[in-house]
């Protein structure tokens, strides 16, 4: 039986010690299994005889090491450190018979000579006796929101809101700057010399004929659907249906591409008819500049628009210079560029012509075609905004009902053009909704075959 340095013998009771929280995460409760309450005998100088070694109910004797156990934080505020003074590591357990009422396997014996001086020995437990730490429950990751292009719906809305607010702030600063600019003497002289329009050639027709109203509606109808289908072609990853032409069974492309190119053909046919009638009727002089004064007058018109002191308009007789330049660019520059680049990207283009493909690379057509579409989108937005901001009923009567007056201050006296405009918008919206594979497939089958692969 081991003795303490003072000659006393430390004997532990066989009553198990109540164990508490573990010292480290996932560890076993403290103190380890095998610790027991120590009962110290009186020192050798004491006249009292050494206390007998207590035995457990099963007759076993628990002998504890005299090395004190390292004590930790108190269990209660203001209390003594835990475990209480007197607890030591059990060095050996002499068991005659295993106790049936003890919980868990007995602690293995540890030779006393293997215990380092000054340190307590904790018994080693079998792997089966060690408590298995419970795995931490990890929250399931939230499903990622569906993306439309690079952003989700919420991100698109947030980006659009930031852009709109930024544009409004910039527009407010621009208006303040221009209004302060037009108050200067040299700018007043410039606006007086160039009011925003110049005198047109003799013989320019007045008003809009009915064919021009129809052409205006068809152009708007086709270009809206072309923009919609073009965006679908650009961002579509897995087409739901494909179309094969009758003259080439080896080639196929998506049904959306077929719809886009079919609209292009109709738009080009309508454009050719429009240009021919422009020159036959003399209406070309309204949108083709005939004097170099168009450029300073265009700058004057822009300044007047930016200052919110808009020039007096009478589109029934003539356009101001910025309108004339814009319509000229749309009809004679942007539309042909869109057509030429679109043909290069279509099935009409000969794919097996290396020399022709080298002279006109596909990458050039793609690099120009999409910015041209953006230009048309911006033109439509600005054009529709100014139509409603500069006299909606009068302008709609000009464009849809072929009604107008030579007096620039005359107000529209009826709503004919407005209601025709509403009907035309319903047709555009209906075509936008109907442009789906289920309804496009029967029409596409008239010119080729449609399949899902």
C-alpha positions as CSV (number, residue, x, y, z in Angstrom):
1,X,0.0,0.0,0.0
2,X,1.7,3.3,-1.0
3,X,2.6,5.9,1.6
4,X,2.7,9.7,1.4
5,X,5.9,11.6,2.0
6,X,4.9,12.1,5.7
7,X,4.4,8.4,6.2
8,X,0.7,8.4,5.9
9,X,-1.3,6.0,3.8
10,X,-4.0,7.4,1.5
11,X,-6.9,5.0,1.1
12,X,-9.8,5.8,-1.2
13,X,-13.3,4.8,-0.6
14,X,-15.0,2.5,-3.0
15,X,-18.0,4.8,-3.3
16,X,-17.9,6.3,-6.8
17,X,-17.3,10.0,-7.1
18,X,-19.9,12.1,-8.8
19,X,-18.6,13.3,-12.1
20,X,-19.3,16.6,-13.7
21,X,-18.8,18.4,-17.1
22,X,-15.9,17.6,-19.4
23,X,-12.8,19.7,-19.4
24,X,-12.7,19.8,-23.2
25,X,-15.3,19.7,-26.0
26,X,-16.3,16.1,-26.8
27,X,-14.3,14.7,-23.9
28,X,-15.4,12.5,-21.0
29,X,-16.9,13.9,-17.8
30,X,-14.5,15.2,-15.1
31,X,-13.0,13.7,-13.0
32,X,-12.2,10.6,-15.1
33,X,-13.5,7.2,-14.2
34,X,-11.5,5.6,-11.4
35,X,-11.2,8.7,-9.2
36,X,-12.3,8.1,-5.6
37,X,-12.6,10.1,-2.4
38,X,-9.4,9.8,-0.4
39,X,-9.3,9.1,3.3
40,X,-6.0,10.1,4.8
41,X,-4.6,8.4,7.9
42,X,-3.0,10.5,10.6
43,X,0.7,11.2,10.4
44,X,3.2,8.9,12.1
45,X,3.8,11.3,15.0
46,X,0.2,11.0,15.9
47,X,-0.6,8.6,18.6
48,X,-3.7,7.4,16.8
49,X,-3.4,4.1,15.0
50,X,-3.7,4.1,11.2
51,X,-7.2,3.7,9.9
52,X,-8.1,0.4,8.5
53,X,-8.5,0.1,4.8
54,X,-12.2,0.2,3.9
55,X,-13.5,-2.5,1.6
56,X,-16.2,-2.2,-1.0
57,X,-19.4,-4.2,-0.6
58,X,-17.9,-6.8,-2.9
59,X,-14.8,-7.1,-0.9
60,X,-12.6,-5.1,-3.2
61,X,-10.1,-2.6,-1.9
62,X,-9.4,0.7,-3.8
63,X,-6.0,2.1,-3.2
64,X,-5.4,5.7,-4.3
65,X,-2.2,7.5,-5.2
66,X,-1.0,10.1,-2.7
67,X,-0.3,12.5,-5.6
68,X,-3.0,15.3,-5.5
69,X,-5.3,15.8,-8.5
70,X,-5.1,19.1,-10.3
71,X,-8.1,21.2,-9.3
72,X,-10.2,23.4,-11.6
73,X,-12.9,26.1,-11.3
74,X,-15.5,26.0,-8.5
75,X,-18.9,24.5,-9.2
76,X,-20.7,27.3,-7.4
77,X,-19.8,31.0,-7.1
78,X,-17.6,31.5,-4.0
79,X,-17.0,27.8,-3.5
80,X,-13.8,25.8,-3.4
81,X,-12.1,24.5,-6.6
82,X,-13.4,21.3,-8.1
83,X,-12.8,18.4,-7.3
84,X,-12.7,19.0,-3.5
85,X,-9.5,18.6,-1.6
86,X,-8.6,15.0,-0.9
87,X,-9.5,13.5,-4.3
88,X,-6.7,11.6,-5.9
89,X,-6.2,9.3,-8.9
90,X,-6.9,5.7,-8.2
91,X,-3.6,3.8,-8.6
92,X,-5.0,0.2,-8.3
93,X,-8.2,-1.6,-7.8
94,X,-8.1,-5.0,-6.1
95,X,-11.3,-6.7,-7.0
96,X,-12.1,-10.2,-5.8
97,X,-15.2,-10.5,-7.8
98,X,-16.8,-8.0,-10.3
99,X,-19.6,-6.0,-8.7
100,X,-22.8,-6.5,-10.5
101,X,-24.3,-3.3,-9.4
102,X,-21.4,-1.0,-10.6
103,X,-22.1,0.9,-13.8
104,X,-19.5,0.6,-16.6
105,X,-16.4,-1.6,-16.8
106,X,-13.8,-1.4,-14.0
107,X,-10.8,0.8,-14.5
108,X,-7.6,-1.0,-15.4
109,X,-4.8,-1.1,-12.9
110,X,-1.8,1.2,-13.4
111,X,1.5,0.2,-11.9
112,X,2.6,2.6,-9.2
113,X,6.2,2.8,-10.4
114,X,5.0,4.1,-13.8
115,X,3.4,7.2,-12.3
116,X,5.6,10.2,-12.7
117,X,6.4,12.1,-9.5
118,X,4.2,15.0,-8.8
119,X,1.5,14.0,-11.3
120,X,-1.8,12.3,-11.0
121,X,-2.6,9.3,-13.1
122,X,-5.9,8.9,-14.9
123,X,-7.0,5.4,-15.8
124,X,-7.2,4.5,-19.5
125,X,-10.6,3.3,-20.7
126,X,-11.4,1.0,-23.5
127,X,-12.8,2.4,-26.7
128,X,-16.2,0.8,-26.0
129,X,-16.4,2.6,-22.7
130,X,-15.5,6.0,-24.1
131,X,-18.6,8.2,-24.8
132,X,-19.2,8.9,-28.5
133,X,-19.5,12.6,-29.2
134,X,-22.7,13.6,-30.9
135,X,-22.2,15.1,-34.4
136,X,-23.1,18.7,-34.7
137,X,-26.3,19.3,-36.6
138,X,-25.4,21.5,-39.6
139,X,-28.2,23.7,-41.1
140,X,-29.2,22.7,-44.6
141,X,-28.0,25.3,-47.2
142,X,-30.8,27.4,-48.7
143,X,-31.5,26.8,-52.4
144,X,-29.9,29.3,-54.7
145,X,-32.3,31.8,-56.4
146,X,-32.8,31.3,-60.1
147,X,-30.6,33.6,-62.2
148,X,-31.7,35.4,-65.3
149,X,-28.4,36.2,-67.0
150,X,-25.8,37.2,-64.4
151,X,-28.3,38.3,-61.7
152,X,-31.4,37.0,-59.8
153,X,-34.7,38.8,-60.0
154,X,-34.0,40.7,-56.8
155,X,-30.6,41.7,-58.0
156,X,-32.0,42.9,-61.3
157,X,-34.7,45.0,-59.5
158,X,-32.0,46.5,-57.2
159,X,-29.7,47.3,-60.1
160,X,-32.5,48.9,-62.1
161,X,-33.5,51.0,-59.1
162,X,-29.9,52.2,-58.6
163,X,-29.6,53.0,-62.4
164,X,-32.9,54.9,-62.4
165,X,-32.1,56.9,-59.3
166,X,-28.6,57.7,-60.7
167,X,-30.1,58.8,-64.1
168,X,-32.6,61.1,-62.4
169,X,-29.9,62.7,-60.3
170,X,-27.7,63.2,-63.4
171,X,-30.7,64.6,-65.4
172,X,-31.4,67.1,-62.6
173,X,-27.8,68.4,-62.6
174,X,-27.9,68.5,-66.4
175,X,-31.1,70.6,-66.5
176,X,-29.7,73.1,-63.9
177,X,-26.4,73.4,-65.8
178,X,-28.1,74.0,-69.2
179,X,-30.6,76.5,-67.8
180,X,-27.7,78.5,-66.4
181,X,-25.9,78.2,-69.7
182,X,-28.8,79.5,-71.9
183,X,-29.0,82.6,-69.7
184,X,-25.6,83.8,-71.0
185,X,-25.7,86.4,-73.8
186,X,-23.7,84.4,-76.4
187,X,-26.0,81.4,-75.9
188,X,-29.1,83.6,-76.4
189,X,-27.7,84.8,-79.7
190,X,-27.0,81.3,-80.8
191,X,-30.5,80.1,-80.1
192,X,-31.9,83.1,-81.9
193,X,-29.8,82.4,-85.0
194,X,-30.5,78.7,-85.0
195,X,-34.0,78.1,-83.6
196,X,-33.9,74.3,-84.1
197,X,-35.1,73.9,-87.6
198,X,-34.2,75.3,-91.1
199,X,-36.2,76.0,-94.2
200,X,-37.0,72.9,-96.1
201,X,-36.9,72.6,-99.9
202,X,-39.9,73.7,-102.0
203,X,-42.4,71.0,-102.7
204,X,-42.1,69.1,-99.4
205,X,-45.4,67.4,-98.9
206,X,-47.5,68.4,-95.9
207,X,-49.0,65.8,-93.6
208,X,-48.9,62.0,-93.4
209,X,-50.6,59.8,-96.0
210,X,-52.4,56.6,-94.8
211,X,-49.7,54.3,-96.1
212,X,-47.2,56.0,-93.8
213,X,-49.4,55.4,-90.8
214,X,-49.6,51.7,-91.7
215,X,-45.8,51.5,-92.3
216,X,-45.2,53.1,-88.9
217,X,-47.4,50.6,-87.1
218,X,-45.8,47.6,-89.0
219,X,-42.3,48.8,-88.2
220,X,-43.1,49.1,-84.5
221,X,-44.8,45.7,-84.5
222,X,-41.9,43.9,-86.1
223,X,-39.1,45.6,-84.3
224,X,-40.6,44.9,-80.9
225,X,-40.9,41.2,-81.6
226,X,-37.5,41.1,-83.2
227,X,-36.0,42.6,-80.1
228,X,-37.8,40.0,-77.9
229,X,-36.8,37.0,-80.0
230,X,-33.3,38.3,-80.4
231,X,-32.8,38.5,-76.6
232,X,-34.2,34.9,-76.3
233,X,-31.7,33.7,-78.9
234,X,-28.8,35.4,-77.2
235,X,-29.6,34.1,-73.7
236,X,-31.3,30.7,-74.5
237,X,-29.3,27.7,-73.3
238,X,-31.5,24.7,-74.0
239,X,-34.0,25.2,-76.8
240,X,-37.2,23.3,-76.4
241,X,-37.7,22.8,-80.2
242,X,-35.6,22.8,-83.3
243,X,-36.4,23.7,-87.0
244,X,-34.9,22.1,-90.1
245,X,-35.4,23.7,-93.5
246,X,-36.6,21.6,-96.3
247,X,-33.7,22.4,-98.6
248,X,-31.1,21.3,-96.0
249,X,-31.9,18.4,-93.7
250,X,-28.4,18.4,-92.2
251,X,-28.8,21.9,-90.8
252,X,-31.0,22.8,-87.8
253,X,-31.3,25.6,-85.3
254,X,-33.7,26.5,-82.5
255,X,-37.3,27.4,-83.2
256,X,-36.7,30.8,-81.6
257,X,-33.9,31.5,-84.1
258,X,-36.3,30.6,-86.9
259,X,-38.9,33.0,-85.5
260,X,-36.3,35.8,-85.2
261,X,-35.1,35.4,-88.7
262,X,-38.6,35.1,-90.1
263,X,-39.4,38.4,-88.4
264,X,-36.2,39.9,-89.9
265,X,-37.4,39.0,-93.4
266,X,-40.8,40.6,-92.9
267,X,-39.3,43.7,-91.4
268,X,-36.9,44.0,-94.3
269,X,-39.7,43.6,-96.8
270,X,-41.7,46.3,-95.0
271,X,-38.6,48.5,-94.9
272,X,-38.0,48.2,-98.7
273,X,-41.6,49.2,-99.4
274,X,-41.3,52.1,-96.9
275,X,-38.1,53.5,-98.6
276,X,-39.6,53.1,-102.1
277,X,-42.7,55.0,-101.1
278,X,-40.7,57.7,-99.4
279,X,-38.9,58.6,-102.6
280,X,-41.9,58.2,-104.8
281,X,-44.1,60.5,-102.7
282,X,-41.4,63.1,-101.8
283,X,-41.7,62.3,-98.1
284,X,-37.9,61.6,-98.1
285,X,-37.2,65.4,-97.8
286,X,-38.7,65.4,-94.3
287,X,-36.1,63.0,-92.9
288,X,-33.1,63.5,-95.2
289,X,-31.0,66.6,-94.4
290,X,-30.8,69.0,-97.3
291,X,-28.6,71.8,-95.7
292,X,-25.5,71.9,-93.5
293,X,-27.6,74.1,-91.1
294,X,-29.1,70.9,-89.8
295,X,-26.1,70.4,-87.4
296,X,-26.2,73.7,-85.5
297,X,-30.0,73.6,-85.5
298,X,-29.8,70.1,-84.1
299,X,-27.5,71.3,-81.3
300,X,-29.9,74.1,-80.6
301,X,-32.9,71.7,-80.4
302,X,-30.9,69.5,-77.9
303,X,-30.1,72.5,-75.7
304,X,-33.8,73.5,-75.7
305,X,-34.9,70.0,-74.8
306,X,-32.3,69.8,-72.0
307,X,-33.4,73.1,-70.5
308,X,-37.0,71.9,-70.5
309,X,-37.9,74.9,-72.7
310,X,-38.9,72.7,-75.6
311,X,-39.0,74.0,-79.1
312,X,-42.4,74.4,-80.8
313,X,-43.1,71.3,-82.8
314,X,-45.3,70.8,-85.8
315,X,-44.5,67.3,-87.1
316,X,-47.4,67.6,-89.5
317,X,-45.4,70.1,-91.6
318,X,-41.7,69.4,-90.7
319,X,-39.4,67.9,-88.1
320,X,-36.9,69.8,-86.1
321,X,-33.2,69.1,-87.0
322,X,-32.5,66.6,-84.2
323,X,-35.6,64.6,-85.2
324,X,-34.5,64.7,-88.8
325,X,-31.0,63.5,-88.1
326,X,-32.3,60.8,-85.8
327,X,-34.9,59.4,-88.3
328,X,-32.3,59.5,-91.0
329,X,-29.9,57.4,-88.9
330,X,-32.6,55.0,-88.0
331,X,-33.8,54.4,-91.6
332,X,-30.7,54.7,-93.7
333,X,-27.9,53.6,-91.3
334,X,-29.1,51.5,-88.3
335,X,-31.6,49.5,-90.2
336,X,-29.1,48.5,-93.0
337,X,-26.4,47.7,-90.4
338,X,-28.9,45.4,-88.5
339,X,-29.9,43.7,-91.8
340,X,-26.3,43.1,-93.0
341,X,-25.1,41.7,-89.7
342,X,-28.2,39.7,-89.3
343,X,-27.8,38.0,-92.7
344,X,-24.2,37.1,-91.8
345,X,-25.5,35.3,-88.7
346,X,-28.5,33.6,-90.4
347,X,-28.9,30.3,-92.3
348,X,-29.0,32.2,-95.6
349,X,-25.2,32.9,-95.4
350,X,-23.1,30.2,-97.2
351,X,-21.2,28.4,-94.5
352,X,-18.9,26.5,-96.9
353,X,-17.2,29.5,-98.4
354,X,-13.9,30.0,-96.6
355,X,-12.9,33.1,-98.6
356,X,-16.2,34.8,-98.1
357,X,-16.2,34.0,-94.4
358,X,-12.6,35.3,-94.1
359,X,-13.6,38.6,-95.7
360,X,-16.6,39.0,-93.4
361,X,-15.9,37.2,-90.1
362,X,-18.8,36.0,-88.0
363,X,-17.3,37.7,-84.9
364,X,-17.5,41.1,-86.5
365,X,-21.2,40.6,-87.2
366,X,-21.9,39.6,-83.7
367,X,-19.9,42.5,-82.2
368,X,-22.0,45.0,-84.2
369,X,-25.4,43.4,-84.3
370,X,-26.2,43.5,-80.5
371,X,-25.2,47.1,-80.0
372,X,-27.4,48.0,-83.0
373,X,-30.3,46.4,-81.2
374,X,-29.5,48.4,-78.1
375,X,-29.6,51.6,-80.2
376,X,-33.1,50.6,-81.4
377,X,-34.3,50.0,-77.8
378,X,-33.0,53.5,-76.7
379,X,-34.6,55.1,-79.8
380,X,-38.0,53.6,-79.0
381,X,-37.9,54.7,-75.4
382,X,-36.9,58.3,-76.2
383,X,-39.3,58.5,-79.2
384,X,-42.3,57.2,-77.2
385,X,-41.5,59.5,-74.3
386,X,-41.3,62.6,-76.5
387,X,-44.5,61.7,-78.3
388,X,-46.5,61.7,-75.0
389,X,-44.6,64.7,-73.5
390,X,-45.0,67.1,-76.4
391,X,-48.7,66.6,-77.1
392,X,-49.9,63.0,-77.0
393,X,-53.3,63.4,-78.7
394,X,-51.9,65.6,-81.5
395,X,-48.9,63.4,-82.2
396,X,-51.0,60.2,-82.1
397,X,-53.5,61.7,-84.6
398,X,-50.5,62.4,-86.9
399,X,-49.0,58.9,-86.7
400,X,-52.1,56.7,-86.5
401,X,-55.1,58.7,-87.9
402,X,-53.5,60.8,-90.6
403,X,-55.0,63.9,-89.1
404,X,-53.3,67.2,-88.4
405,X,-53.1,71.0,-88.9
406,X,-50.6,73.4,-90.3
407,X,-51.0,75.5,-87.1
408,X,-48.3,74.4,-84.6
409,X,-50.4,75.6,-81.7
410,X,-53.6,73.8,-82.7
411,X,-54.7,71.2,-80.3
412,X,-56.2,67.8,-81.3
413,X,-59.9,67.9,-81.2
414,X,-60.6,64.2,-81.1
415,X,-59.3,60.9,-79.7
416,X,-59.2,58.9,-82.9
417,X,-55.4,58.5,-83.0
418,X,-55.3,57.6,-79.3
419,X,-57.8,54.7,-79.7
420,X,-56.1,53.4,-82.8
421,X,-52.8,53.4,-80.8
422,X,-54.5,51.4,-78.0
423,X,-55.7,48.8,-80.5
424,X,-52.2,48.6,-82.0
425,X,-50.6,48.1,-78.6
426,X,-53.1,45.3,-77.8
427,X,-52.0,43.6,-81.0
428,X,-48.3,43.9,-80.1
429,X,-48.9,42.6,-76.6
430,X,-51.0,39.7,-77.9
431,X,-48.3,38.8,-80.4
432,X,-45.7,39.0,-77.6
433,X,-47.6,36.5,-75.5
434,X,-48.5,34.2,-78.4
435,X,-44.8,33.9,-79.5
436,X,-44.4,30.6,-77.8
437,X,-43.2,27.2,-79.2
438,X,-46.7,25.7,-78.9
439,X,-48.1,28.3,-81.3
440,X,-45.0,28.8,-83.4
441,X,-44.5,25.1,-84.3
442,X,-47.5,24.7,-86.6
443,X,-46.4,27.8,-88.6
444,X,-42.8,26.6,-88.7
445,X,-43.9,23.2,-90.1
446,X,-45.2,25.0,-93.2
447,X,-41.6,25.8,-94.2
448,X,-39.7,22.8,-92.7
449,X,-39.7,20.2,-90.0
450,X,-39.9,20.8,-86.2
451,X,-38.5,18.4,-83.6
452,X,-37.5,18.4,-80.0
453,X,-33.9,17.4,-80.8
